[in-house]
Amino acid sequence: MRFCPTAGPENTRRQQRGLSPRPIDERLLAAHRHGLPECAGVALGWIVYSP
């Protein structure tokens, strides 16, 4: 299993908390290599919490 090199800080925090690191989504990468239909997409988002 490979781990995402750009997720270093997140994976470091996860390991400090006793959690396993986040692996690379191999299926998503394979789908991109194979070619996704024009109607398909990937949505990325985040929530910012303010005190």
The first five atom37 places (N, CA, C, CB, O) and aatype in JSON, in Angstrom:
{
  "aatype": [12, 1, 13, 4, 14, 16, 0, 7, 14, 6, 2, 16, 1, 1, 5, 5, 1, 7, 10, 15, 14, 1, 14, 9, 3, 6, 1, 10, 10, 0, 0, 8, 1, 8, 7, 10, 14, 6, 4, 0, 7, 19, 0, 10, 7, 17, 9, 19, 18, 15, 14],
  "atom_mask": [
    [1, 1, 1, 1, 1],
    [1, 1, 1, 1, 1],
    [1, 1, 1, 1, 1],
    [1, 1, 1, 1, 1],
    [1, 1, 1, 1, 1],
    [1, 1, 1, 1, 1],
    [1, 1, 1, 1, 1],
    [1, 1, 1, 0, 1],
    [1, 1, 1, 1, 1],
    [1, 1, 1, 1, 1],
    [1, 1, 1, 1, 1],
    [1, 1, 1, 1, 1],
    [1, 1, 1, 1, 1],
    [1, 1, 1, 1, 1],
    [1, 1, 1, 1, 1],
    [1, 1, 1, 1, 1],
    [1, 1, 1, 1, 1],
    [1, 1, 1, 0, 1],
    [1, 1, 1, 1, 1],
    [1, 1, 1, 1, 1],
    [1, 1, 1, 1, 1],
    [1, 1, 1, 1, 1],
    [1, 1, 1, 1, 1],
    [1, 1, 1, 1, 1],
    [1, 1, 1, 1, 1],
    [1, 1, 1, 1, 1],
    [1, 1, 1, 1, 1],
    [1, 1, 1, 1, 1],
    [1, 1, 1, 1, 1],
    [1, 1, 1, 1, 1],
    [1, 1, 1, 1, 1],
    [1, 1, 1, 1, 1],
    [1, 1, 1, 1, 1],
    [1, 1, 1, 1, 1],
    [1, 1, 1, 0, 1],
    [1, 1, 1, 1, 1],
    [1, 1, 1, 1, 1],
    [1, 1, 1, 1, 1],
    [1, 1, 1, 1, 1],
    [1, 1, 1, 1, 1],
    [1, 1, 1, 0, 1],
    [1, 1, 1, 1, 1],
    [1, 1, 1, 1, 1],
    [1, 1, 1, 1, 1],
    [1, 1, 1, 0, 1],
    [1, 1, 1, 1, 1],
    [1, 1, 1, 1, 1],
    [1, 1, 1, 1, 1],
    [1, 1, 1, 1, 1],
    [1, 1, 1, 1, 1],
    [1, 1, 1, 1, 1]
  ],
  "atom_positions": [
    [[0.85, -1.18, 0.0], [0.0, 0.0, 0.0], [0.89, 1.23, 0.0], [-0.97, 0.0, 1.22], [1.83, 1.34, 0.79]],
    [[0.59, 2.16, -0.89], [1.36, 3.4, -0.96], [0.62, 4.49, -0.17], [1.58, 3.85, -2.44], [-0.6, 4.45, -0.02]],
    [[1.39, 5.44, 0.32], [0.81, 6.55, 1.05], [1.12, 7.84, 0.32], [1.33, 6.6, 2.49], [2.18, 7.98, -0.29]],
    [[0.21, 8.77, 0.39], [0.31, 10.04, -0.33], [1.46, 10.89, 0.23], [-1.02, 10.82, -0.25], [1.44, 11.25, 1.4]],
    [[2.47, 11.21, -0.61], [3.6, 12.0, -0.11], [3.23, 13.43, 0.24], [4.71, 12.02, -1.14], [3.89, 14.04, 1.08]],
    [[2.18, 13.98, -0.38], [1.79, 15.36, -0.08], [0.92, 15.45, 1.17], [1.06, 15.96, -1.26], [0.63, 16.56, 1.63]],
    [[0.5, 14.33, 1.71], [-0.31, 14.33, 2.93], [0.57, 14.13, 4.15], [-1.39, 13.24, 2.86], [0.09, 13.69, 5.2]],
    [[1.84, 14.45, 4.04], [2.79, 14.25, 5.13], [2.36, 14.83, 6.46], [0.0, 0.0, 0.0], [2.32, 14.1, 7.45]],
    [[2.03, 16.13, 6.52], [1.63, 16.7, 7.81], [0.39, 16.04, 8.4], [1.38, 18.19, 7.66], [0.33, 15.78, 9.61]],
    [[-0.6, 15.75, 7.57], [-1.81, 15.09, 8.07], [-1.48, 13.69, 8.57], [-2.89, 15.02, 6.98], [-1.93, 13.3, 9.65]],
    [[-0.7, 12.95, 7.8], [-0.35, 11.59, 8.22], [0.51, 11.59, 9.48], [0.36, 10.86, 7.1], [0.4, 10.68, 10.29]],
    [[1.37, 12.58, 9.64], [2.16, 12.69, 10.87], [1.25, 12.89, 12.07], [3.18, 13.87, 10.76], [1.42, 12.24, 13.1]],
    [[0.27, 13.79, 11.95], [-0.69, 14.02, 13.05], [-1.49, 12.75, 13.33], [-1.65, 15.19, 12.71], [-1.74, 12.42, 14.49]],
    [[-1.9, 12.05, 12.27], [-2.67, 10.81, 12.46], [-1.84, 9.78, 13.23], [-3.11, 10.23, 11.1], [-2.35, 9.14, 14.15]],
    [[-0.58, 9.62, 12.86], [0.28, 8.65, 13.54], [0.51, 9.04, 15.0], [1.61, 8.51, 12.82], [0.59, 8.17, 15.86]],
    [[0.63, 10.34, 15.28], [0.8, 10.8, 16.66], [-0.43, 10.47, 17.5], [1.07, 12.31, 16.69], [-0.32, 10.28, 18.71]],
    [[-1.59, 10.41, 16.87], [-2.84, 10.08, 17.56], [-3.12, 8.58, 17.58], [-4.0, 10.81, 16.91], [-4.15, 8.14, 18.07]],
    [[-2.18, 7.8, 17.03], [-2.36, 6.35, 17.01], [-3.22, 5.84, 15.87], [0.0, 0.0, 0.0], [-3.66, 4.69, 15.88]],
    [[-3.46, 6.68, 14.87], [-4.26, 6.29, 13.71], [-3.35, 5.9, 12.56], [-5.2, 7.44, 13.28], [-2.18, 6.29, 12.52]],
    [[-3.87, 5.13, 11.63], [-3.06, 4.73, 10.47], [-3.06, 5.87, 9.44], [-3.61, 3.41, 9.84], [-4.01, 6.64, 9.36]],
    [[-1.98, 5.96, 8.66], [-1.91, 7.01, 7.64], [-2.92, 6.77, 6.52], [-0.5, 7.09, 7.05], [-3.35, 5.64, 6.29]],
    [[-3.29, 7.84, 5.84], [-4.23, 7.74, 4.73], [-3.51, 7.21, 3.49], [-4.88, 9.11, 4.43], [-2.5, 7.78, 3.07]],
    [[-4.0, 6.12, 2.9], [-3.35, 5.59, 1.7], [-3.77, 6.38, 0.45], [-3.69, 4.11, 1.52], [-4.77, 7.1, 0.46]],
    [[-3.0, 6.22, -0.61], [-3.35, 6.8, -1.9], [-4.56, 6.03, -2.43], [-2.15, 6.73, -2.92], [-4.63, 4.81, -2.31]],
    [[-5.51, 6.73, -3.02], [-6.69, 6.1, -3.6], [-6.32, 5.54, -4.98], [-7.89, 7.11, -3.7], [-6.46, 6.23, -5.99]],
    [[-5.86, 4.3, -4.99], [-5.4, 3.67, -6.23], [-6.53, 3.52, -7.25], [-4.79, 2.31, -5.94], [-6.29, 3.64, -8.45]],
    [[-7.75, 3.27, -6.79], [-8.88, 3.12, -7.72], [-9.19, 4.43, -8.42], [-10.12, 2.61, -6.98], [-9.52, 4.43, -9.61]],
    [[-9.1, 5.54, -7.7], [-9.35, 6.84, -8.32], [-8.28, 7.14, -9.37], [-9.38, 7.95, -7.25], [-8.6, 7.62, -10.46]],
    [[-7.02, 6.86, -9.05], [-5.95, 7.09, -10.01], [-6.11, 6.21, -11.24], [-4.59, 6.83, -9.36], [-5.87, 6.66, -12.36]],
    [[-6.52, 4.95, -11.05], [-6.74, 4.05, -12.18], [-7.88, 4.56, -13.06], [-7.05, 2.62, -11.69], [-7.8, 4.46, -14.29]],
    [[-8.92, 5.09, -12.45], [-10.04, 5.64, -13.23], [-9.59, 6.82, -14.07], [-11.19, 6.05, -12.31], [-10.01, 6.97, -15.21]],
    [[-8.74, 7.66, -13.51], [-8.22, 8.8, -14.27], [-7.34, 8.34, -15.42], [-7.42, 9.74, -13.35], [-7.4, 8.91, -16.51]],
    [[-6.54, 7.32, -15.2], [-5.68, 6.79, -16.28], [-6.53, 6.18, -17.38], [-4.69, 5.75, -15.73], [-6.22, 6.31, -18.56]],
    [[-7.61, 5.49, -17.0], [-8.47, 4.83, -17.97], [-9.28, 5.86, -18.76], [-9.42, 3.85, -17.26], [-9.6, 5.64, -19.93]],
    [[-9.61, 6.95, -18.14], [-10.4, 8.0, -18.78], [-11.81, 8.03, -18.2], [0.0, 0.0, 0.0], [-12.53, 7.04, -18.24]],
    [[-12.17, 9.16, -17.68], [-13.5, 9.34, -17.11], [-14.42, 9.96, -18.16], [-13.44, 10.21, -15.84], [-13.95, 10.75, -18.98]],
    [[-15.71, 9.64, -18.15], [-16.63, 10.3, -19.08], [-16.72, 11.8, -18.8], [-18.03, 9.65, -18.99], [-16.4, 12.25, -17.7]],
    [[-17.16, 12.56, -19.78], [-17.22, 14.01, -19.63], [-18.13, 14.45, -18.49], [-17.69, 14.64, -20.91], [-17.94, 15.53, -17.93]],
    [[-19.11, 13.63, -18.15], [-20.05, 14.01, -17.1], [-19.51, 13.71, -15.71], [-21.37, 13.3, -17.31], [-20.14, 14.08, -14.71]],
    [[-18.38, 13.04, -15.62], [-17.84, 12.67, -14.32], [-16.92, 13.76, -13.8], [-17.1, 11.33, -14.4], [-16.35, 14.53, -14.57]],
    [[-16.78, 13.82, -12.51], [-15.88, 14.8, -11.91], [-15.51, 14.39, -10.51], [0.0, 0.0, 0.0], [-16.02, 13.41, -9.96]],
    [[-14.64, 15.16, -9.95], [-14.2, 14.94, -8.58], [-14.44, 16.23, -7.82], [-12.69, 14.49, -8.5], [-13.99, 17.29, -8.24]],
    [[-15.15, 16.14, -6.72], [-15.42, 17.32, -5.91], [-14.55, 17.26, -4.66], [-16.94, 17.42, -5.54], [-14.5, 16.24, -3.97]],
    [[-13.9, 18.35, -4.39], [-13.09, 18.46, -3.18], [-13.64, 19.6, -2.35], [-11.58, 18.68, -3.52], [-14.02, 20.65, -2.89]],
    [[-13.69, 19.41, -1.08], [-14.19, 20.48, -0.23], [-13.65, 20.35, 1.17], [0.0, 0.0, 0.0], [-13.05, 19.34, 1.54]],
    [[-13.87, 21.37, 1.94], [-13.41, 21.36, 3.32], [-14.31, 22.29, 4.13], [-11.92, 21.79, 3.43], [-15.0, 23.16, 3.59]],
    [[-14.29, 22.07, 5.41], [-15.06, 22.88, 6.33], [-14.07, 23.58, 7.26], [-16.11, 22.03, 7.14], [-13.17, 22.94, 7.8]],
    [[-14.24, 24.87, 7.42], [-13.37, 25.63, 8.3], [-14.16, 25.96, 9.57], [-12.83, 26.94, 7.61], [-15.23, 26.57, 9.51]],
    [[-13.63, 25.54, 10.69], [-14.27, 25.82, 11.98], [-13.55, 26.99, 12.64], [-14.25, 24.57, 12.9], [-12.32, 26.98, 12.76]],
    [[-14.3, 27.97, 13.05], [-13.73, 29.12, 13.77], [-14.22, 29.1, 15.2], [-14.11, 30.46, 13.07], [-15.39, 28.8, 15.46]],
    [[-13.34, 29.4, 16.13], [-13.79, 29.44, 17.53], [-14.68, 30.63, 17.8], [-12.59, 29.47, 18.48], [-15.14, 30.82, 18.93]]
  ]
}
